[in-house]
Amino acid sequence: MRRGRARAVGVIGLGIKGGAMARNQVRRGFDVTGYDPDPKRRREAARAGIAGTVPAKKVRPGAA
């Protein structure tokens, strides 16, 4: 990754695949924001350091 580049990612869907991907990015030093409609998945994400309590629209501003 180039120096000075933003180290933030957004993940919509924090289930088996999306949750694992988001946790790996947190371990690599990225700021991760995520969304999942399941409150259990959001709690698991929060424990892993993922900001996961935002509406899907706020994961990527401007996305529909």
TILO-65271 format. One line per 4 residues: number of its first residue (from 1); their letters; for each residue x, y, z of N, C-alpha, C. Coordinates in steps of 0.2 Angstrom, whole numbers. Layout:
% TILO-65271
NUM	a	X,Y,Z,X,Y,Z,X,Y,Z ~ ...;
This chain:
% TILO-65271
1	mrrg	4,-6,0,0,0,0,4,6,0 ~ 3,11,-4,6,17,-4,6,22,2 ~ 11,25,3,11,30,9,6,35,8 ~ 3,37,13,-2,43,13,-9,41,10;
5	rara	-10,35,8,-16,33,6,-21,31,12 ~ -27,32,11,-32,31,16,-32,23,18 ~ -32,22,24,-33,15,26,-39,13,30 ~ -45,15,26,-51,13,28,-55,10,23;
9	vgvi	-59,5,25,-63,1,21,-70,0,24 ~ -75,-1,20,-82,-2,22,-84,-9,19 ~ -88,-13,24,-90,-19,22,-98,-20,24 ~ -102,-21,19,-109,-22,20,-110,-30,20;
13	glgi	-112,-32,25,-113,-39,26,-108,-42,30 ~ -109,-43,37,-104,-46,41,-105,-53,43 ~ -107,-57,39,-109,-64,40,-102,-68,40 ~ -102,-74,37,-97,-78,37,-91,-75,33;
17	kgga	-93,-73,27,-87,-71,22,-86,-64,24 ~ -91,-59,24,-89,-52,25,-86,-51,32 ~ -89,-55,37,-86,-54,44,-78,-56,44 ~ -77,-61,41,-70,-63,41,-65,-58,37;
21	marn	-68,-56,32,-64,-51,28,-63,-45,32 ~ -68,-42,35,-68,-36,39,-63,-37,45 ~ -63,-43,49,-59,-44,54,-51,-44,52 ~ -50,-47,46,-43,-48,43,-41,-41,42;
25	qvrr	-45,-36,39,-43,-30,38,-41,-26,44 ~ -45,-27,49,-44,-24,56,-37,-26,58 ~ -36,-32,58,-29,-35,60,-23,-32,56 ~ -25,-30,50,-19,-27,46,-19,-19,47;
29	gfdv	-23,-17,51,-22,-10,53,-27,-5,49 ~ -32,-8,46,-37,-3,42,-42,-1,47 ~ -45,5,46,-51,7,50,-57,4,46 ~ -61,-1,49,-66,-4,46,-73,-2,48;
33	tgyd	-77,0,44,-84,2,45,-89,-4,42 ~ -93,-6,45,-97,-12,42,-105,-11,44 ~ -109,-15,40,-116,-15,42,-118,-22,41 ~ -123,-24,45,-127,-30,44,-133,-29,47;
37	pdpk	-139,-32,44,-145,-31,47,-146,-35,54 ~ -142,-40,55,-143,-45,61,-139,-42,67 ~ -143,-40,72,-140,-37,78,-134,-41,81 ~ -135,-48,81,-129,-52,83,-123,-51,79;
41	rrre	-124,-51,73,-118,-50,69,-114,-43,70 ~ -119,-38,71,-116,-31,73,-112,-31,80 ~ -115,-35,85,-112,-36,91,-105,-39,90 ~ -105,-45,86,-98,-48,85,-93,-44,82;
45	aara	-96,-40,77,-91,-35,73,-88,-30,78 ~ -93,-27,82,-90,-22,87,-85,-25,92 ~ -86,-31,94,-81,-34,98,-74,-35,95 ~ -74,-36,88,-68,-37,84,-65,-30,82;
49	giag	-68,-24,84,-65,-18,82,-68,-15,76 ~ -74,-18,74,-77,-15,67,-82,-10,70 ~ -82,-4,67,-88,1,68,-94,-2,64 ~ -98,-6,67,-103,-9,64,-110,-7,65;
53	tvpa	-111,-2,68,-118,0,70,-121,6,66 ~ -118,7,60,-121,12,55,-125,9,50 ~ -130,13,48,-134,11,42,-130,10,36 ~ -132,5,32,-128,4,26,-126,10,21;
57	kkvr	-131,15,21,-129,21,17,-123,24,20 ~ -121,24,26,-116,27,29,-109,23,28 ~ -110,17,26,-103,13,25,-100,16,19 ~ -103,18,14,-100,22,8,-105,27,6;
61	pgaa	-103,33,9,-107,39,7,-108,40,-1 ~ -114,41,-2,-116,42,-10,-118,35,-13 ~ -117,30,-9,-120,23,-12,-127,23,-11 ~ -131,19,-15,-138,18,-15,-140,13,-10;
